[in-house]
Amino acid sequence: MGAIQLRTSIPGPASKELWRRRKEAVPAGIYHAAPVFIARSEGALVEDVDGNRMIDFAGGIGCLNVGHRAPRVLAAVRAQLDRYLHACFSVTPYELYVSLAEKMNARAPGAFPKKTMFVNSGAEAVENAVKIARCYTGRPAIVCFEDAFHGRTLLTMSMTSKTHPYKAGFGPFAGEIYRLPYAYCFRCAYSRTFPDCAVHCGRELRTLFQRGVAAETVAAVVVEPVLGEGGFVPAPREFFEVLQQICREHGILLIADEVQTGFGRTGTLFACDRLGIVPDILVTAKSLGGGLPLAGVTGRAEVMDAPGVGGIGGTFGGSPLSLAAAHAVLEIVDDEKLAARADELGERFRSRAIYWQSRWPEIGDVRGLGAMQAIELVRDPGSREPAKALAEEVARHCHERGLLVLTAGTYGNVIRLLVPLNILRPQFEEGLDVLEAALAAAFEQQHESARTI
Ligand SMILES: Cc1ncc(COP(=O)(O)O)c(C=O)c1O
């Protein structure tokens, strides 16, 4: 018997009733990927309120590299519950914070002294990284990338690229943000081909300094080592070499946003490790807390020390429960060799996806780094016109068959894999079988309607 067990159609009656209440009580603008309400979870499995057991390839949007309710995370949180819940690090500091900062400083790329602060969310961490970079350099401008996602607060929404639904209607935006195309080779903004292009897109940073913003006014370049929400786009290593080189020439800080890529997801603890990136500031969140809200800003000690006392911090940043969980997360990632496991999962996904691509022309691109893998769907392989509706259909078929998946991409046409990295092998294979069946169903449906037109 497989891991997936469906007692009702998806969504079942209890989920439907909660949907009705949710519509009344909660703003429409909050998105939902799956049509079910969760009742409990364990490892890579989720049970909904109708008793349906599903396999989770979404991991709460990449927050569960160590799986749902990892036993060591639960034990650490339970032990912490009996000590203290909240004190505020700015009132009575606690060792848990300092020791996690020490671990992050030791593990973040770069052989130089580092310091770490903790906040509650990825967006808050990106905001703090930018604040600190501005304070250290005394410069206002920030360079970020097309198809980037950095969050939903005013500054991070302004840095985010996709207009609908993230920006439209929410202006005016924060100023001094400049943008360049990312190394999105499948949709190269300059119609070039890697490696012949010699990462022209990265070199365009120099052009931006002539035509958009003076280099000496730029505090930081903020970049995701692999685009997350923007479609799981792994940029070539050379892209980062060029960015780093140009940043160093101009005294600009390089900030790596590893909110989605961190903690083993891409085959190394941080994607920076694999790509040879040594950022001045590393931003982490999501899987750091093992399911609890926690984010980190780790950077060169002299940079991190720039803001005056009281200039950074917050009431809940570095909550003791989240910190206890994060200590356990780091141990699990090491002990269970989750980074190596990410590579295994990624290779398995890739080999299946390449077979799917040979079968269905709608799979325009198969790409990723480690377990951060995705397929990009197109209406036609020649034009590469994005197939958003098709991706939504695939996701719907997955959900109906008991597999939680997420779409992504500026065009919403990417199916991405954010599975817990310690998923059991048979569960992973079962999930891939369901994804294959969902692709077949969605593509058949599309071929059928093309025939009847
Ligand atoms: C790369 C990246 N940065 C920042 C964020 C924002 O994180 P949060 O939703 O925790 O604010 C996300 C969230 O998906 C992300 O993927």
The ligand as a Gaussian input file, in Angstrom:
#p B3LYP/6-31G(d) Opt

LIG

0 1
 C       14.412000      34.167000      -1.896000
 C       13.364000      34.669000      -0.941000
 N       13.606000      35.789000      -0.238000
 C       12.717000      36.272000       0.634000
 C       11.500000      35.636000       0.833000
 C       10.529000      36.200000       1.816000
 O       10.446000      35.358000       2.913000
 P        9.205000      35.474000       3.930000
 O        8.011000      34.971000       3.188000
 O        9.609000      34.599000       5.079000
 O        9.092000      36.903000       4.301000
 C       11.209000      34.469000       0.127000
 C        9.927000      33.783000       0.309000
 O        9.507000      32.964000      -0.459000
 C       12.170000      33.964000      -0.783000
 O       11.944000      32.850000      -1.475000

